[in-house]
Amino acid sequence: MRNLIVLTIALLLVIPMTVQADEPPAHGNYHAGWGMNPNNWNAVSGSYNSGLALYDPDGGQGSGGNWVVGYDGSFDPEYIQYAEITLDLWVELYMVQTYRYTSYQWHRIGNNAEDICFIIEGTLESNERLQCSLTPGSQPMSHLWFVEGAFGGGSDIPLTWEARWGDGHDFPDPDDPPAWQPKDYTNVSVIIPKCDHWFQFRGCFHIDYHIDDGHYSLTMAGCPGPTL
């Protein structure tokens, strides 16, 4: 039992801790909180009036220094307490993601063996570092999955993946730098720093000579998320 308790404590110590900043207030028709207002806005509020103040060269109490207000002849004068003036800026975490194409289709007769490669590419703009990933639908991204054939079954087609990214919005040619990085189908992703960048995911598959007729398919999605 003692060993189990020690292990539990050790695991708790390595869990990353994040601090959530004070959330912005409600404004207009939008609720309070992060991600609740897509608009830029400015607001001012509050006011202050010291009232008649006299300068006491021998005084010096409170945030107002030597200024006396409401003096009634006693030996305990009231000194000014200035109102705080506060400045608050809230900046939302935002991103804009694009994809150049979202549908890729091929048609073959089946009388030739060949390798087919495709590039899923897009851009990402954000004020935070993001992990840009391809995420699977109902099936893993390891294969083009056989759906149906004219008169019988077929075999799923294996997929391989690579990824890379760079600065700006201009896509490089496939053979130009930067180098492609191999990716496992369970983690087709790149970590992209803030500001404006392009990203590319390249997938490849092989069609055998006289491959089984039919329809082969895979559905995915693209998802950027903040990184710790």
Disulfide bonds with the S-S distance in Angstrom:
Cys117-Cys204 1.95
